[in-house]
């Protein structure tokens, strides 16, 4: 369903870019259901006019956080402020927010135009007509105003739900897995469409999702949640290129993580020397969460390259191996290799198909090389598989 919360004078009219939505601030927010703590002492600030994503697996607390912002749940403790005003104790309809859920909840007996107008009943008729027209134009559905929801595709219905939320001129628009019911191709199209709309209207968007690609495609800032807390927050590029925990490294994309021990600090070059099962691996100190003791050395699959035969690494590369290619999967734009390195486990390697397909066969003996600059190191106390998908837990 799409909530029909009250309007906010400071929010940007649909189609205008003059003003941004309000900032959102959560301070020490905790939400408990009996003995279960769904959100644990959460504090964050979302700047006005930004596209902010709460990313995490099922049960991490992201939807509960969104429902507290919407006023559908009350925090056990802590405060929530929108545009500098404390809204913690106010009801949902009194807050300057609207929510778009995964289920569109359009009224099947009403036309598209009447669905969009549903929350504008207190406005004058001419004002309603203008705002509905502006809202439908924004989502590029003005030509379908007289149709019924049943005559629309899933993507069109989601855009109607979005227009219905936007015409109320909320200070903050909340999006709870809004693209989850769409197929992959349409979902990707809608990701770009949502970003376009957010940029055009300039409102504050808070997007909850478990889809890493969705968060990285649309959001200016991503907060990765785990067990009711924020593990790490930053731009998509920052989180991907420099994760600070094993959970973030594994949940946001894929990572190869192997245990090692820091054995030396190469002070002049700003590098740490790490012993990984007898091999010396160099890690930029600024890319390591600790400079001594046990660490998890990490590298993303697309940063690796496979060395076969007499191919040699460059002086600026780390090398592990030998290993054996155990699986080759053609993925279209790339080929995914699985390489078993004795004593360290299996490494994933993504290679662009610049030459038209796989170039290394299953069973080949290879080595793995990658730039020192792309190496990162995490706390050795982290579990290497933290944040990976557990197939036994999937519905």
Secondary structure as GFF3:
##gff-version 3
##sequence-region A 1 395
A	DSSP	beta_strand	24	33	.	.	.	ID=ss1
A	DSSP	beta_strand	36	46	.	.	.	ID=ss2
A	DSSP	beta_strand	51	55	.	.	.	ID=ss3
A	DSSP	alpha_helix	62	70	.	.	.	ID=ss4
A	DSSP	beta_strand	77	82	.	.	.	ID=ss5
A	DSSP	beta_strand	85	86	.	.	.	ID=ss6
A	DSSP	three_ten_helix	92	94	.	.	.	ID=ss7
A	DSSP	beta_strand	97	101	.	.	.	ID=ss8
A	DSSP	alpha_helix	112	117	.	.	.	ID=ss9
A	DSSP	three_ten_helix	118	120	.	.	.	ID=ss10
A	DSSP	alpha_helix	125	138	.	.	.	ID=ss11
A	DSSP	three_ten_helix	142	144	.	.	.	ID=ss12
A	DSSP	three_ten_helix	149	151	.	.	.	ID=ss13
A	DSSP	alpha_helix	154	166	.	.	.	ID=ss14
A	DSSP	beta_strand	172	176	.	.	.	ID=ss15
A	DSSP	alpha_helix	184	201	.	.	.	ID=ss16
A	DSSP	beta_strand	204	209	.	.	.	ID=ss17
A	DSSP	alpha_helix	212	218	.	.	.	ID=ss18
A	DSSP	beta_strand	221	226	.	.	.	ID=ss19
A	DSSP	beta_strand	229	234	.	.	.	ID=ss20
A	DSSP	alpha_helix	236	241	.	.	.	ID=ss21
A	DSSP	alpha_helix	246	251	.	.	.	ID=ss22
A	DSSP	beta_strand	256	266	.	.	.	ID=ss23
A	DSSP	three_ten_helix	267	269	.	.	.	ID=ss24
A	DSSP	beta_strand	271	276	.	.	.	ID=ss25
A	DSSP	beta_strand	279	284	.	.	.	ID=ss26
A	DSSP	three_ten_helix	285	287	.	.	.	ID=ss27
A	DSSP	beta_strand	293	299	.	.	.	ID=ss28
A	DSSP	three_ten_helix	301	303	.	.	.	ID=ss29
A	DSSP	beta_strand	305	308	.	.	.	ID=ss30
A	DSSP	beta_strand	317	330	.	.	.	ID=ss31
A	DSSP	beta_strand	334	341	.	.	.	ID=ss32
A	DSSP	beta_strand	345	352	.	.	.	ID=ss33
A	DSSP	beta_strand	365	371	.	.	.	ID=ss34
A	DSSP	three_ten_helix	372	374	.	.	.	ID=ss35
A	DSSP	beta_strand	376	379	.	.	.	ID=ss36
A	DSSP	three_ten_helix	391	393	.	.	.	ID=ss37
###
